[in-house]
Amino acid sequence: MLSREATIRQILVITDGCSNIGPDPVEAARRAHRHGIVVNVIGIVGRGDAGEQGYNEAHSIADAGGGLCRIVQPTDISATAQMMTHQTMQMTLQQVVNQELLAVMGKSTEDLPPAERARVMQVVEKLEDEVALDLAVCLDTSASMRDKIPTVREAVRDLALSLKVRSGPLAVAVLAFPGKGEEATRLVQPFSSEVNVAALEAELVARGGTPTGPAIDHAADLLLSRVRAAEEDGPRREFG
Amino acid sequence: MTVSTRPLAPGTWVVGKWTHRRWRIRGVLGTGANGIVYAVERDDGLPGAMKVCETAGQVAFEWSLLNLVRGPGSPFPAPQQIDDSDRPGARYFYVMERISGRPLDKAWPALAPAARKEVMLRIVEGLAALHATGHAFCDVKPQNVLVQEATGQVRFVDPGGVTPFGKAVRQFTPTTDGAFFGLCDRRASALYDVFAVMLMAVSLEAQWPATLYDLPPERRRELLGRMVADKMDGAWRPVWNRVLRREIGDAPSLRAAIAAVRVKDEPKTGHRDWTATFMWASLASAVVSTACAWALYLGLL
């Protein structure tokens, strides 16, 4: 049903404000989505900062990236990150299954009687458990994030706990934006099946502006270079 | 993909495309992670609760979970109908039994110790029945447990978390999630629900500090141990300590442990508490020996 090298690719941006350095993040999200990557955004409600512009931008990034956007309190990041990842994986797989249904039966899930849709959803649920997931997390480490960094770090660790109990392979990379010195972005953790908490503790330091666009571009490059690497190695082991 | 829909106004009629039934919206019962639940009344007067989701798939999936856990005595609401409509804001929905009662967090403060014990027993019995089907609830929290104060009956709402044993947990609330506290992994099991019951009991009695979310799981676990030691009722503490030590791993053993809790205003049952007998016996012997000592001293003997 799915092609054998099926992998879901997602970017999760966690930010508390508006981008102010580098290219437009909405355009960056659109480019990523064109390559089959879904971009989700969690906007963190800041203390005092009005942030309406930031929330609008967060929604626009998610819209362009084919993902979801939620604006939450810092304490809700963990549960929200897991919920969004789950829902967008489900959406992606639902689209794939819908295309198959259309091709085979000339019907989409919505055309089936409601009680029969459950069978389609059970297939989606099974695929979600088994499909490979490549996830690049982009963490805003601009100056205003200073007191939220411990919460965000634990939320990323927590997200990995949720995802690694699936049957399918998982690879998580973590990027910080801005990076050190002149860098717009910094790769805190390359793709790996576990989150390296020690690296997060050492590398996540709040400073400077908010280069959201460069971060999304960097994450998309990382994800796509994994696709190229996988193609050179031949197809991934058989699905399911 | 970001949707901001206004809830349907009370009095709105929703007409089902497939069943040709009609439901009248009464009001909003709650807003969940993936949709809205309305109080509704069917055209023949049958009351119900209507869950509306953004996608047909989500509705169908929850409907299948509801059918999975149905049956006489099921703690979950009984499914009524699944349908679509042309009304924006209720394109895809299902209707289930409307359950009366108050959420546990609202009902808890007014419950007497004996009533609290009864409620906890009913919750664990509900879980035991679910576990017998090879599924875990995975979303045990005060807001998902409704208590009917008159009868003491307990029901669960929101079947969205119900998961076969061994599969990844689909949705969680950090303060009732064992993995968040480093107690277990985030996989559906009887143990996962048992930990959630303990965490729910703690959250009903005490407030978590705001720093909880900044701590790594092992530190959260230490904090939990201290909360159980400092804030929990002494009669219950041994039960929660045994859960923490993993000596209680499933709903039937948790039920047995809770049944053995002696609460203050509970009517006396058959056997007497041996510690009380022992205490009275030692007190009596102390009085007798003191009296003898005085009698010897005063030369009466």
Interface residues (C-beta under 8 A of the other chain):
Chain A: H59 A62 D63 G66 G67 L68 C69 P74 T75 I77 S78 A79 Q82 M83 H86 Q87 Q90 M91 Q94 T109 E110 P113 P114 A115 R117 A118 V120 M121 Q122 V124 E125 D129 P150 T151 E154 A155 R157 D158 L161 S162 L163 V165 R166 V197
Chain B: M1 T2 W18 A33 N34 T55 A56 G57 Q58 V59 A60 F61 W63 S64 N67 I82 D83 D84 Y92 Y94 K167 A168 V169 R170 Q171 F172 T173 P174 A179 F180 D185 R186 R187 A210 L212 Y213 D214 L215 P216 P217
